[in-house]
Amino acid sequence: MQNETIFVTGIGTGIGKTIVSAALVEKLKADYWKPVQSGDLETSDTKTVKSLISNQISVFHPETYGLTQPFSPHKSAAIDKITIHENKFVIPETNNKLIIEGAGGLMVPLNDHFLIIDLIKQLKTPVILVTQNYLGSINHTLLSVDALKQRDIPIMGIIFNGAKDIYSKDYILEYTGVKLLGHIPEYPAVDKKAVVDAGRYIDL
């Protein structure tokens, strides 16, 4: 997996992309890059993941855009009087594996015509899709997989995060034909120990 780049995306917001990204960074001793941070710059995802990593190899690359407002990036950028330009996104140079974490789900707008899924396509990276079992998650997961397949974006697999629901899990995997990469359990607190443990559940 030397020099491999993986884009971690999700079926929505708040479903576990950051803990999955941290677990992958720790497990693979990979670098990390969050192209767009929208809001919470003092406790950004980059800073959060960095605080959860125990190895001394991973490098944390700066965001291309850091926006001050906790909204969809296109709205946050407008409030900050910033225009997000798609040609500004360049994968950081590294000889290491690289985990890229998206913002929200696939159809999150970065400007008036460019979505997260367009960024993934532009960067030419395979995807790990993070999902979580809740009422409606089958629909959201199938739509996400369908959108990726329509754009010929390679899907490495699906990682489930949190509570188990075998009915949802089995249906999603059978219907999509996407590989199961693991199921991370719920943790009472997300810390370095939890991140190391989470990596044990990921088959990569």
C-alpha positions as CSV (number, residue, x, y, z in Angstrom):
1,M,0.0,0.0,0.0
2,Q,3.0,2.3,-0.3
3,N,2.0,5.7,-1.7
4,E,-1.7,4.8,-1.7
5,T,-4.2,7.6,-1.3
6,I,-7.6,6.9,0.2
7,F,-10.5,9.3,0.5
8,V,-12.7,8.7,3.5
9,T,-16.2,9.9,2.9
10,G,-19.5,9.2,4.6
11,I,-23.3,8.9,4.0
12,G,-23.8,12.1,5.9
13,T,-22.5,14.3,8.7
14,G,-21.7,13.0,12.1
15,I,-21.5,9.3,11.2
16,G,-17.9,8.6,12.2
17,K,-15.6,9.7,9.4
18,T,-13.2,11.2,11.8
19,I,-12.7,8.2,14.1
20,V,-12.4,6.0,11.0
21,S,-9.9,8.3,9.5
22,A,-7.9,8.4,12.8
23,A,-8.0,4.6,13.0
24,L,-6.8,4.3,9.4
25,V,-4.0,6.8,10.0
26,E,-2.9,5.0,13.1
27,K,-3.2,1.5,11.6
28,L,-1.4,2.4,8.4
29,K,0.9,5.0,9.9
30,A,-0.4,7.2,7.1
31,D,-0.4,10.9,6.6
32,Y,-3.6,12.9,6.9
33,W,-5.2,15.7,4.9
34,K,-8.6,17.4,5.3
35,P,-9.0,19.6,2.2
36,V,-11.9,21.7,3.6
37,Q,-12.6,22.4,7.3
38,S,-15.9,24.3,7.8
39,G,-16.1,25.7,11.3
40,D,-14.4,24.9,14.6
41,L,-10.9,25.9,13.4
42,E,-9.6,25.7,17.0
43,T,-10.8,22.1,17.3
44,S,-10.6,21.1,13.7
45,D,-10.7,17.6,12.4
46,T,-7.0,17.8,11.6
47,K,-6.2,18.8,15.2
48,T,-8.6,16.1,16.5
49,V,-7.1,13.3,14.5
50,K,-3.5,14.5,15.4
51,S,-4.4,14.3,19.1
52,L,-5.6,10.7,18.6
53,I,-2.5,9.4,16.9
54,S,0.2,7.6,18.8
55,N,2.8,6.9,16.1
56,Q,5.6,9.4,15.2
57,I,5.5,8.8,11.4
58,S,2.2,10.4,10.3
59,V,2.3,13.9,8.9
60,F,-0.7,16.2,9.1
61,H,-1.0,18.4,6.1
62,P,-2.7,21.8,6.3
63,E,-6.2,22.3,4.9
64,T,-6.6,24.0,1.6
65,Y,-9.5,26.0,3.0
66,G,-10.2,26.7,6.6
67,L,-13.6,28.3,7.1
68,T,-14.8,29.9,10.3
69,Q,-18.5,29.0,10.1
70,P,-20.0,25.6,11.0
71,F,-22.1,25.3,7.9
72,S,-21.9,23.7,4.5
73,P,-18.6,24.8,2.9
74,H,-20.3,26.9,0.2
75,K,-22.3,28.8,2.8
76,S,-19.3,29.2,5.2
77,A,-17.1,30.4,2.4
78,A,-19.7,33.0,1.3
79,I,-20.0,34.3,4.9
80,D,-16.2,34.4,5.1
81,K,-16.2,36.2,1.7
82,I,-14.0,33.4,0.2
83,T,-14.5,31.6,-3.1
84,I,-13.5,28.0,-3.1
85,H,-11.7,27.2,-6.4
86,E,-11.5,23.6,-7.4
87,N,-8.1,24.0,-9.0
88,K,-6.6,24.9,-5.6
89,F,-7.0,21.3,-4.4
90,V,-3.7,19.5,-4.9
91,I,-2.9,16.3,-3.1
92,P,0.0,17.0,-0.7
93,E,3.4,15.6,-1.7
94,T,4.4,12.7,0.5
95,N,6.2,9.3,0.1
96,N,3.8,7.9,2.7
97,K,0.2,6.6,2.4
98,L,-2.3,9.4,2.7
99,I,-5.8,9.4,4.3
100,I,-8.0,12.2,3.0
101,E,-11.1,13.1,5.0
102,G,-14.1,14.7,3.3
103,A,-16.6,17.1,4.7
104,G,-20.1,15.8,5.3
105,G,-21.5,13.5,2.6
106,L,-20.9,13.2,-1.1
107,M,-23.3,15.9,-2.3
108,V,-22.0,18.6,0.0
109,P,-21.4,21.7,-2.1
110,L,-18.0,23.5,-2.1
111,N,-19.2,26.2,-4.4
112,D,-22.1,26.8,-6.8
113,H,-21.2,23.9,-9.1
114,F,-18.6,21.7,-7.3
115,L,-19.4,19.0,-4.8
116,I,-17.4,16.8,-2.5
117,I,-18.0,13.9,-5.0
118,D,-16.6,16.1,-7.7
119,L,-13.5,16.7,-5.6
120,I,-13.0,12.9,-5.1
121,K,-13.3,12.4,-8.9
122,Q,-10.8,15.2,-9.6
123,L,-8.3,13.8,-7.1
124,K,-8.6,10.4,-8.7
125,T,-8.7,8.6,-5.3
126,P,-10.5,5.4,-4.3
127,V,-13.1,5.7,-1.6
128,I,-13.9,4.1,1.7
129,L,-17.5,4.8,2.6
130,V,-18.4,5.2,6.3
131,T,-21.9,4.3,7.3
132,Q,-23.9,4.0,10.5
133,N,-27.0,2.1,11.3
134,Y,-30.0,4.4,11.9
135,L,-33.5,4.7,10.5
136,G,-32.9,5.8,6.9
137,S,-29.3,4.7,6.7
138,I,-30.0,2.0,4.1
139,N,-31.4,4.6,1.8
140,H,-28.5,7.0,2.4
141,T,-25.9,4.3,1.9
142,L,-27.4,2.9,-1.3
143,L,-27.7,6.4,-2.7
144,S,-24.1,7.1,-1.9
145,V,-22.9,3.9,-3.4
146,D,-25.0,4.6,-6.5
147,A,-23.6,8.1,-6.9
148,L,-20.0,6.8,-6.7
149,K,-20.6,4.1,-9.2
150,Q,-22.3,6.5,-11.6
151,R,-19.1,8.5,-11.7
152,D,-16.8,5.5,-11.9
153,I,-15.2,6.3,-8.6
154,P,-13.6,3.1,-7.2
155,I,-15.0,2.0,-3.8
156,M,-12.5,0.1,-1.7
157,G,-15.3,-0.9,0.7
158,I,-17.7,0.1,3.4
159,I,-16.9,0.5,7.1
160,F,-19.8,0.4,9.6
161,N,-19.5,2.6,12.7
162,G,-21.4,2.2,15.9
163,A,-24.4,0.0,16.8
164,K,-24.9,-3.2,14.9
165,D,-28.0,-4.0,12.8
166,I,-27.6,-7.2,10.9
167,Y,-30.7,-6.5,8.7
168,S,-29.3,-3.2,7.5
169,K,-25.8,-4.5,7.2
170,D,-26.6,-7.6,5.2
171,Y,-29.0,-5.8,2.9
172,I,-26.5,-3.0,2.1
173,L,-23.7,-5.5,1.4
174,E,-25.8,-7.8,-0.7
175,Y,-27.5,-5.1,-2.7
176,T,-24.4,-3.0,-3.5
177,G,-21.8,-5.8,-3.8
178,V,-19.4,-3.5,-2.0
179,K,-16.7,-5.2,0.2
180,L,-17.1,-5.0,3.9
181,L,-13.9,-3.6,5.4
182,G,-15.0,-3.7,9.1
183,H,-17.4,-2.7,11.8
184,I,-16.1,-0.4,14.5
185,P,-18.0,-0.7,17.8
186,E,-19.2,2.2,19.9
187,Y,-16.7,3.6,22.4
188,P,-17.7,5.5,25.6
189,A,-14.9,7.9,24.8
190,V,-12.8,8.4,21.6
191,D,-9.2,8.5,22.7
192,K,-5.8,7.1,21.5
193,K,-6.6,3.7,23.0
194,A,-10.0,3.6,21.2
195,V,-8.4,4.6,17.9
196,V,-5.8,1.8,18.2
197,D,-8.6,-0.7,19.1
198,A,-10.8,0.5,16.2
199,G,-8.0,-0.2,13.8
200,R,-8.2,-3.9,14.8
201,Y,-11.7,-4.1,13.3
202,I,-10.7,-2.7,9.9
203,D,-9.6,-5.3,7.3
204,L,-7.2,-3.4,5.1
